[in-house]
C-alpha cells in the first residue's frame, strides 16, 4: 500500500471537556495547601495523646495527597480509541491471522461446568473464519465432569454456530441469549435449538450434582480412559484431548461448515512440583497451542467471562493489523464488566469509573496494564520477543507461509510433554517467556514486562461490551477478591518489578506513576484506618484535632472532603450509574480500605519477615438460592464468620459511640444555656466525620442488631466488636 493511500484501522482521540476537572484539581490543591498550613501552624505545644494523634493525621493527609496526585496524573488527559472494522474487512479479510483463545478454569464446584461451557460456546461462535479460530480449555481441576461438559458443548456447537450465523444472535452464550431473547412462537428451529440447549444443560448439571457420569457415556469417547490413571486433582498425568480437530473432515456443523478447533488440557500435577497457579496454566497452553494451531494472536478469558460481542476479534485486529501503528502493539486490553450487577451495584464492583475514566487515562500515559482477562496478545511478544523499530509484520506473507505448512503432523502424546511438570525446569518460562511467576497478580507484572521490552498496549471500549463476567454476590467474596489483588499489587511494588525500578528508562515516567494507582491500594489502609478511628477516640476524650468552627481554616477541610465526593458523584452519573450506586461505592471504599487492604498490607509485612507466602484464592461463581435472593434485593450478605467482619463491626460500633456522645454533648450545651458551647465550637468536624461514618455503616448496624436472616453478622462478631471497642476506649481514655 502506498503511503499516500494509507487509511488507519483505528484512531486515538483525547477526551474532551477536561477544563472542569482541571479547575476542580486546582481548587483541591489550594485546599490541601491550607490544610497543611493549619497542621503546621497549630501544631500542639503540649505533648501526649493530642500530639501523637495530630502527627498521625498529618502523615495520613500527606499520604492522601500523594495518592491524590497519582490519580490526577492518570485522569489529566485521557484518550479514547475508535476502530474501523469495515476497513479491516475490505483490506485484510483474505489474510486474517490465526487466533487462539485460552479459557481457564480450576474447580468444577465453584466454577460450574455449565457456566464454563457457555463461555466456550460464545467464543466458538465468533464472527471469524472457523479454520483460523482455536479454543483451548485449561482445567486445573483435572475433572472428568468438566471434560464431559466440553464434549457435550462440542456436539451442541454443531447446531448452535449455524443458528448464530443465521439469526445474528447476540450474545452468543446460549444461557445469556435464551434468558433475554423471546423467540417466535411458531418458529420450530428456534424452539428446537432452545430444547437442545436445555437438554444439554440438564445432562451436565445432573452429572455435576451426582459427581459422576453414566458408564455408557464414558465408553463414547476415548478421553475418559485418561482418568483411570488419575490419583487426585493434585496428582495426575497430563490429559490432552482434541475434541474438534480442523484437520478432520467430520469437524463440521449441521450445514457442512467447519468448526473451530477445540482442545481440552489438564496439565500434569504432582505434589512435589509447584504449579504456579493461573500463570502456569497459561504458559502450558501457550506451548501446547504452538504445536496444534500456533495462532499469531492469543486471547485469554476467565471461565466466567462469556463473550458478549461476536465481532470483538475483528475489533482487536484493527490495532494489531494497522499498517503504521499496529506493529508496536503487544496487547489490547478490554474492560472487565459484569452481567449480574444489581440496579445500584450494592458491592461497588461495576468498575464503571475505573474502566471509563482511569484506564483511558493510563492508556494516554503509555498504555493500560494487563488485567488477566479479556486481553488479546501478540504471541511473539508474550513468548519473550523484544520490540524494535525494524519490526514489521507482513500479515499477507505470514498467512501464506502458514497455509503451506498449516497444522503439520503432531500427536496428542507429543503435545502432552509440553504440559508436564518438568518441562519448564532450567528454562526461561515464567521469567522471560510467557506469564511471570511468583506473584498472585501475575498479569500485572506480565503486562509491565511486555511494555519494558518496548511493546505498546492499547485500551478499547467498544459500544457493545466485549466480555461479561460474574460479579461477587457476597461481601466476603468481594473482600477476599480485593485482598488477593491488593496483596499482589503491593508485593510487586516492594519487589524488583516496582515500575520505578524495573521500568526505569524503559517506559514513560507517567506510566510508572500510573501503575501506582493500583499497586498502592493496600498502602492506603493504614492512613484510612487511622482517620476513621483516632478522631472518634479523640472526641471521646475531648481532644480537638480539627479547626474550631470560628476558624476560617475549617473551610478547606470541609471543601476538600465534600468537593472530592461531589466530583466522584459527577463521574458516576456521567458513567450512567445512580446516586445510590455512588453511595454504595463510598461504603465499599471504606470497607475495602479497613479490611481487605489492611490484611493485604499485613500479609506483605509477614511475607517480608518470612512468616507467610503468596497464595491464590479462587472466589466462588455460584451462590445458594437465599444468598442470590438477598443479593438481588440489595441486602448485604455478612453470613460467614470472618475476622474482617469483626474489624468492620468494631469500627462501626466505635463511631456510633463517638457520634452519640458528641451529639449528646451538643444537645446539652444548646439546651442548657448556662454551659459554654465548647463541643459546638471545637468539635464540629469530628462529630460530622463520625456522623458520616455512622451513615456509611448503616448496613452493619442492621446486620448486628436488626436482621434475623442468615445473612446477618454472626453473633460472635457482635461480642468481639463490643469487647474490642470497650478495651480500646478504656485504654485510650486512661
N, C-alpha and C positions, 0 to 999 in steps of 0.2 A: 504494500500500500504506500502510495506517495505521501510524503509528509503533509502536503497541502490538502490531501483528501482525508486526513485523519479526523475522525469524529469520536470523541471519548465514549466509553461504555458506562462511565459513571462521572459524576461531578460533585465537588465539595463546595458548600456554601456556608458562610458564617451565619450564626443565628442573629436575627435582627432584634431590635428593641432592648439592647443591653444598657441603655442610658439609666433607666430606673434602678437597675441593680448596682450600677457604679455609684450613683448618688446615695443609695442606701448604704453601700460599703463605706463611703467617705464619712457618713454621719455616724455609723457604728464605730469607726476608727476614732473620731473625736470623742465619743462617749467613753471608749476604752481609755484614752489618754486622761480623761477627767477622773475615771475610777482609779487609775494608777496614782494620779496626783493626790487623791484623797487618802489612799493607803499609805503613801509616804509621808504626807503632811500631818496626818492624825495618828501616826504610829504610837502605840501606848507607851507611856513613860514608865509605868509600873510593870513589874514582871508578873509571873504567874500564868494562870489559865488564859486570861484575856490576850496576853501577848502571843502565846502559843497558837491560840485559835486564829488570831489576826494574821500571823505569819502563814499559817496553813491556808487560809482563804486567799491571801495574796498570791501564794505559789499556785493555788488552783486556778486563779484568774489569769495568771501568766500562762499557764498551760492551755487554758481555754482559748486565749488569744492566739497562741502559736498554732493551735489546731484550726482555729477560725481562719487564720492566714492561709493555711493549706487549702481550705475549701474555697477561698477567694481566688487563688491561683487556678484551681480546677474550673471554677464557674465563670471566669473572667471573659473568655471569648470562645464559647463552644461552637462546634460546626455540625452540620447535618450532611449526610451523603445520599445522593439520589442515583439510582441505577436505571439503565435503559435496556431492558430485556429484549425489546423488539430489534434493536441494533445487533444484539448478540445473536439472535436467531438468523438475521439476514447475513451476517458476516462469518459466523463460526459454527453453524449448525452441522456442517459436514465433518468437522474435526473436533467435536466436543471431547474433553478428556474423560478418562475413567474416574469414577467416584466410588470410593469405598466408605461405607458407613459402619461405624462401630457403636453397638448398643451394649451397655454394661449392666449386669445385674449380679446380685451377690447372695440373696436369701429369698427363697420362694415363699417364706412365711410372711415377711414384712413387705415384700415386693411381689404381689400375686402374679402368677404366670399369665392370667387373662390380661392384666394391665400391660405386662411386657409385650404380649403378642399384639396388642393394639398399637403399641409404638412401632413394632416391626412392620406390621401391615401398612401403617400410614407412610412408612419410608419406602417400602417396596412399590407403593402406588404413586411415587413421584412422577411428575410430568418430565420424564427424561428417558432416553433410549435404554431399554432393558439390558441390552448387551454391554452397556457401559456402566451399569449400576450393580454393585455387590453389597450385600448386607451381612454383617458378622455379629453374632450374639455371643458375648463373653459371659459365661455363667460361672462366677466364682463360688457359687453354692454347690456346683457339681451335682445338680439334682436331675434325676431322670424325669421328674414331673415337668421341669422346665423344658427338657428335650422333647417330651411328649407334646407339650403345648406348641412348641415350634413346629413339630411335624404336622400337627393339626392346622396351624396357620399356613404352612406351605401348601396344603391341599385347598384350603379356603381361598388362598390368593388366586388360584386359577379362575375363580368366579368373581372375586372382589375387584381385581385390576381391570377387567373388561367393563364391569359395571361403573367404575370410577371414570373411565375414559368416555363412556357413552353418555353419562349424565352430568359430567363435570362436577363430581362430588367434592365438596369442601365442608369440613375437614375430612381427611381420608383415613381417620381412625374409625373403624366401624362403630365402636361404642359411643364415641362422641357424636358421630353423624346420626345414628338412629335415635339418640336421646333428644335431638333437636329437630330433625327433619320429619315432615309429615308427608308420607308418600301418597300417591294417587290410590284411591280405594280399589279401583278395578285394574291396577297395574300388576299383572301377575309376576313380572320379572322383579319388580321392587319388593313385593311380598316374599318372593322365593328367596332372594338374597338375604333378606332380614331373617327368614326362617332358618336358612343355612347357618347364619351367624349365631343365632340363639342356640341352635343345636350344638355347634362347636363350643360355644361358651359353657353350656351345661356340661358337656363331656369333660372339659378342662377343670371346671370348678368341682365336679364330682370326684375326679381323680385327686385333686388337691385336698379336698376335705377328707377323703378316705386315706390319703397318704400312699396310694398305690394305684396301679393301672391293671386292667384285666389281662390275664395271661394271653388271650388271643391277640390283643393289641401288641404285646411285647414281641410276638412272632412275626408281626408285619414288617418290621424294619430291623436290619442287622445292627443298628446303632445301640439298641437296648442291651445287646450282649456285653457291651463295654462295662456295664455296671455289675457284671458278675465278678469283676476283679477290684471293685471299689471297697476299701475298708471303711472309710468315712469321708465326709466332705473336706476334711483336713489332711487326708492321706489317700491319694489316688493317682493313677497314671493320667497322662494327657488323653482327653477324649475329644476327638475331632471328627465331625461328620458333615459332609457336604450334602445338604438336603435338596438343594436345587442347583444343578450344575449347568451353566450356559452351554457347555460343550455337548450336553446330552440332547439328542433330538426330541426326547419326550418332555423336555423342560419348557412346555408351552402352556398357555391358558386355554380356556374352552373355545376361544376364537382363533387359536393357532398362532397367537403372538408369543414371542419369547418372554420368559420370566427372568427377573434379576437373580443373580447367584445368591444363594442363601446358605450360610455356614454356621454351625454350632461349634463352640470351643469351650471346653473346661480345661484350663491349663493344669499341668501337673502340680500337685500339692504334696509336700512331705513335711512332717513335724520338725525336721532338723533344718529346714530352709525357710528364711523369711520371704514372704511372697509380695511384699511392698504394695499391698492394697490395690487400689484402682490403677495407680501408675504402672504396677507390674502387669496388670491385665491388659492395659492399653499397649504396652510395649510388646507383649506376646502377640496381640492382634496385628500390630504393625509388621512383625516378622512373618507371621503366617499369611497375611494378606499379600505380602510381596511375592509369595510363591504362587498364589492362586489367581489373583486379579491384578495386583500391582497398580491400582488406580493412582493417578498423579495427585488427586485431591482426596483428603481424608476428612470426613465429618464424624464427630463423636457427639452422642447424646446420651443422657441418662435414661434408664429404662422407663421412667415415669414421664418423660418429656416427648409426647407424641407430636408428630409434625402437623402443624395447623395450616400450612401453606404449601401446596404441591409444586409451586414454582420457585421455592427457596433455593434450590441448587442453581438454577439459572441466575438468580439474583446474586449469589455469591460469585459465580463465574464472571460476572461483569467486572469484578475487581481483579481477579487473577488474570483474565484474558485481555485486559485493556493494553493496547499496543505500546503506550508510552509509560503509564504509571503502574501497570499491573505486575511487572517483573520484580519489583521490590517488595511486594506484599507477601508476607509469610503466613498470615492467618486473618480470617474475617470472623469477628465475634458478633453474635446476635443476642438480643435481650433475653433474660430469663423471666418468663411470665407464667402465670398460673390460671387454671380454669376453674378451680373450686373456691375462689375467694367469696367471702360474704359481702353483702352490699356495702358495708362500712369497714371491711377489712379489719376484723377485730384484733388480729395479731400483728398488723402492720407489715405484712410480708409482700405486698404488691410490688414494692421496689419501684414505684412509678417515678418518683423524683430522681432516684439513682439512675434508672435506665433512660429517662428523657432529659435529664439535666446534667448529672455528674459525668456519665460515660461520654456524652458528646464533648464535654469539656476536656476529659482525658484524651479523647481522640485528637482534639486540636493541639494538645501538648506533646504529641508524639505517637499516639496510638493506644487503644484500650488494652487492658490486661486480659489474659485468657482466664475465663471463669469456670472451665471444666466441662461445660456442656453447651450445645448449640453453637459449636465453633467449627469452621472449615479451615483445614490446614493444607499447606503445600507439603507433600510427602518429603521432598528433598530437604526442606527446612526443618521438619520435625526429626529427620534422621541425622541431623548434625551438620548439614552443608552451610557454609558461611556465604552471606550475600556479598557480591562485588559489583561494581558499576558495569563490568563487562558481561554480567549475567543476563542472558536473554533467552526466552523460550520461544521456539518456533513450534506452535501448537500443531500446525498442519504436518510438519515433518515428523514430530514426535508421534502423532497419531498414526501416520502411515507406517512408521517403523514398528510401532506396537502391533498393528494389524498383521504385519508379516510374520511376527513371532507370537501371535496372540495366544496366551494360555498354553505355553509349551507343556510337554508331558510332565506330570507330577503325580504323586500319590498321597493319600491321607497319611500313610505311615511316614513318608518323608517330611511332611509338614509338622507332624507331631513333635519331632525333635526340637523344632524351633520354639515350642512352648514348654520345654522341660525345665526342671528346677535348676539344672546345672549349666544350661546353655549360656547364661549371661556371665558365668564365672570368668574373671580376668578379661572382661570386655568393657567397652565404653557405654554399654546400655545402662541407662539411669544416671549417667554422668554427662556425656557429650551427645549421646544418641537417645532419641525417644523422650519420654517424660522423665523428669527428675525424681530421684528417690530421697527419702529422709525427712519428709515434711508432710503433715496432714493435708496441706493445701498445695499439693504438687503442681496443680495447674498454674498457680501464680508464678512460681519460680521457673516453670517451663516457658511460659509466655515471656517473662523477663529475659531469660537466656536467649530466646529467639531474637528479641529486639536488640540484645547486646551483640549478637552475631551479624547485625546490620539489617535484619528484616524489619519491615514496617507492618503494622497491623491496621485494620480498618474496622469501624463500627457501623452497622447498618440497622436502621429501624424501618422495616417495610410497613406499608399500610395495613396489611394483614399479618398478624404476628406469626413468626416462623415456627415457634415451638410453644407448647403449653404443658406445664407440669403440675404436680400435686403440691399444694402448699400445706404446711403443718396444720393440723386440726386441734392440737392441744398446746397449751402454754409450755409444757415441759419439752415437747418435741422442738418447739421454736427455740427455747433457750439452749437446749443441747446442741442444736444445729449451729447457733451463733457462738457457742463456746468452742466448738471444733474449728469454725472458721477463724475466729479472733485469736485462738491459741496458735494456730498455724501461721497466721499473718504476723503475729509478734515474734514468733520463732524465726521467721525469715528476716525481720528487721534486726534481730540480735545475732544473725549469722553472717557468714561471708557473702551471702546473697543479698544483703542490705543494698538497696538501689544506689545509695551514695558510695558504696564500696565496689560492688560488682558492676554497676553501671557507669562508674566514673569515666568520663571522656568517651563513652560508648553510646549513651543515649542522652537526650537533652536534659538539662537540669530541671526544667519544668516537669518533665515526665518522671524524673527521680522523686521530686516532691509530690507529684500526683499519686504515686503509689502509696505514699504515707497516709492518705486519707483512709485506707483500709488496713494497712499494716499497723497503725497505731490505735485501732479500735480498742484493744484490751487496755492500753495505757490510759485511756480516758476514764477507766473505772475508779482509780484512786481519787482524783480531784472531784469527780461526781459524788462518790460515796462520802467524801469529806463535807461537801457542800449540802448534802441532804440530811446530815446527822449533826454536825458540830453547831451550826446556827440554832438548831432546835434545842440541843442540850444547853447552849449558852443562854437561850431565852428562859429556860427553867431556872437557871442560876442568876439571872438578871444581868448578864454580860452583853453589852451592846457591841455589835460588830459592823454596823452599817450607819450611814449618816442619820442624824436626827431629822425630824420632819421639817424643821425650820431651816435646815442647811440646804442651800441650793444644789449641793453636790448629790442630793438624793435623786435628782432628775436623771443624771447619766445612768445610774444603776437601773432605775425603772425603765428608761428608754432602751438600754441595751437588751434587757430581757424581753420586753413586750414587742419591740420592733423586730427582733430576731424571730420570735414566734409568729408575728403577723406576716412577715415575709415568707416564712415556711408555709403558712396557710395559703398565701397567694400562689405559691408554687403548686400546692396540692390542687387547688381549684383549676389552675392552668393545665394541669395534667389530667383533668377530668375526674378527680376524686371529690368526695364530700367533706363538709366541715367535720362531721363526726369521724370520718376516717382519719382526718388530721389529728383530732383529739386522741384517737386510739394510737396513732403513731407517736404522739408525745408520751403516752403512757408506756409504750414499748421501748421508747428511747430511754426512759428511766429504768425500766425493768432489766433491759439488756446490760446497761452500764453497772448496775449494782449487783448483778448476779452472774450472768454468763461471762461478761468481760472480766469481772473481778476474779472469778475462778480460773479463767484462762490466763490471766496475769500471774496468779499464784502458781498455776501449773508450770508456767515457764520458769519461774524462780526456782521451784523444786527441781525441775529438769536440769537447770544450770548447776544446781548444788549436788546433782547426782542422785536425787531421790525419786525420780519419775522418768517416764519415757513417753514418746508420742503414741497416740492411738487413733484409730479411725472408727468413729461411731456412726452407724447407719441409722437414719431416722425412719420410723415406720411409715408406710404409704397407705395404710388402711386403718380404720377405726371402727369400734363396735357401734351398734345402732344408737345407743343412748348418747354416746360422745358425739356422733355425727349430728344428731338432732339438736343437741345443745349448741354445737358449732354453728349450724345454720340459723339458730335463733340468736346468735351472737352473745351467748352466755359463756364466760371464760371458764376454761377447764383446768382445775387445780388437783384433780382426783388422786394423783400419785404422791407418795412421800418423797421429798427431796430437800436436801439442805438449802438449795436455792430458794425454796418456798419459805423456809424458816427465816432467811435473810429478808425476803420481801415483807413478810408479816411483821418482823421486828421493826423495820424502817417505818412501815405504815403505823404501827402502834406508837412509836416514839413521836411521830409528827402529830398524831391525833392528840396525844397527851400534851405536847408542847402547844399546839394551837388552842386546845381547850383552856389551859391555864392562862395563856396570853390573852385570849378573848375575854375570859372572866375578869382578868385584871382591868382591861379596858372598860368593860361594862361597869365594874365597881367604881372606877375613877370618874366615869361620866355621870353616874347616878349620884355618887357622894361628892358633892362639890367642895367639901372641906379638904379632900385629899388633892395632892398635886398630881397632875396628869403626867406622871413620869413614863408610864408604859406607852401612852399615846404619843408622847414626844420622842422617846428614844428607841422604841422597838417596832415601828410600823412595818419596815421591810422584813424583819424576821418573822413577824406574825403573818404577813402576807405570804412569805415563802412557805411557811408551814401550812397555811390555808390552801395554797395551790397544790402542795404535795398531798394533803388530805383529799382534795378533789380528784387528783390523779389516781389515788389508791382506793377509790370507792369500791371497785370490784373485789379488792382484797378484804375490805370490811364486810362486804356481803358474804364472801366465802368463809369468813371467820365466825360470824355471828348470826346471819340471817338465813342462809341457804340450808336446805335439808337433803338435796340431791347428792348423788355420788360424785359430782364434780366439785363439791366444796373442798376447802382446805382440810386436811386431816386434823383431828383434834390435837394430835401431838404438836402440830405447828402453832396452834393457839397457846398451848402451855409453854413451848420453847420461847416464843416471841415475848410473852408476858414476863417470863423469868429473866430473859436476856435484857429487856428494857429496864426492868427494876434494878437489875445488877449494875447496868451501866449508869443509870441515873443516880443510884446511891454512891457509886464510885466517883462520879463527876461532881456531885453536889458536896461531897465531903472530902 
